[in-house]
Amino acid sequence: MIISTTNTLDGKNISSYHGIVSGETIIGANVFRDFFASITDIVGGRSSSYEKVLREAKDTAIQEMKEKAQSLGANAVVGVDLDYETIGKGMLMVVASGTAVSV
């Protein structure tokens, strides 16, 4: 499965469009991670625990989007966009969306 943020794929012709597909995931951050992240925020530096959670959420959303594209008979998704939002306290939402196509 080819995944691209561009609307075209170099050297490939899009033969059919299957529609918009998306994958959504919401992950809650652990209370202990929140505590240590707040300390990191106070003293400076990166919060690797939050980065890991965010990466997991992104990977899950992309995987779900790919599965939906495959179920439509697509072998690629173009124009992929990733949106990140916080929901309430400690909840992270990631949405991956794009157009399922056959090349």
C-alpha positions in Angstrom: 0.0 0.0 0.0 1.4 3.4 -1.0 0.7 6.3 1.3 1.4 9.8 0.1 0.7 13.4 1.2 0.8 14.4 -2.4 -2.2 14.2 -4.8 -0.2 12.3 -7.5 2.4 9.6 -7.4 5.6 10.1 -9.4 5.8 7.5 -12.2 2.3 6.0 -11.5 -1.0 6.6 -13.1 -4.1 6.7 -10.9 -6.6 4.4 -12.7 -9.6 4.7 -10.3 -10.7 6.7 -7.3 -12.5 4.8 -4.4 -13.4 7.8 -2.2 -12.3 9.4 1.0 -11.0 7.1 3.8 -10.0 8.0 7.3 -8.6 6.4 10.5 -9.2 7.8 13.9 -7.7 7.0 17.2 -8.0 8.5 20.7 -5.4 7.6 23.3 -5.5 8.5 26.9 -2.2 9.5 28.5 -1.3 7.8 31.8 -1.5 9.9 35.0 2.2 9.1 35.9 3.3 10.2 32.4 1.3 13.4 32.9 3.1 14.1 36.2 6.6 13.5 34.7 5.7 15.4 31.6 4.7 18.4 33.7 8.1 18.3 35.4 9.8 18.1 32.0 7.7 21.2 30.9 8.9 23.1 34.0 12.6 22.3 33.7 12.6 22.3 29.9 13.3 19.5 27.4 11.3 17.1 25.4 8.7 14.8 26.8 9.6 11.5 25.3 6.6 9.7 27.0 4.2 12.0 25.2 6.1 11.7 21.9 5.8 8.0 22.1 2.0 8.1 22.8 1.5 10.6 19.9 3.6 8.4 17.6 1.5 5.3 18.5 -1.7 7.2 17.9 -0.5 8.4 14.5 0.6 4.9 13.5 -2.8 3.4 14.6 -4.8 6.1 12.7 -2.7 5.5 9.5 -3.1 1.7 9.8 -6.9 2.0 10.2 -7.0 4.3 7.1 -5.0 1.8 5.1 -7.3 -1.1 6.1 -10.3 0.9 5.0 -8.7 1.7 1.7 -7.8 -1.9 1.1 -11.4 -2.9 1.9 -12.5 -0.7 -1.0 -10.0 -2.4 -3.4 -7.5 0.5 -3.4 -3.7 -0.1 -3.4 -2.8 3.5 -2.5 -4.0 6.5 -0.5 -3.1 10.0 -1.8 -3.5 13.5 -0.3 -3.1 12.1 3.2 -3.6 14.7 6.0 -2.9 14.1 9.7 -4.9 16.1 12.3 -4.0 16.2 16.0 -6.4 17.4 18.7 -6.6 17.2 22.5 -9.9 16.1 23.9 -10.4 16.9 27.6 -7.5 16.4 29.9 -5.0 13.8 28.8 -6.8 12.5 25.7 -5.1 12.7 22.3 -7.0 12.3 19.1 -5.3 11.7 15.7 -7.2 11.5 12.4 -5.5 10.3 9.2 -7.5 10.9 6.0 -6.9 10.8 2.3 -8.3 9.5 -1.0 -8.2 5.8 -1.7 -7.0 5.1 -5.3 -5.8 2.3 -7.5 -2.6 2.8 -9.4 
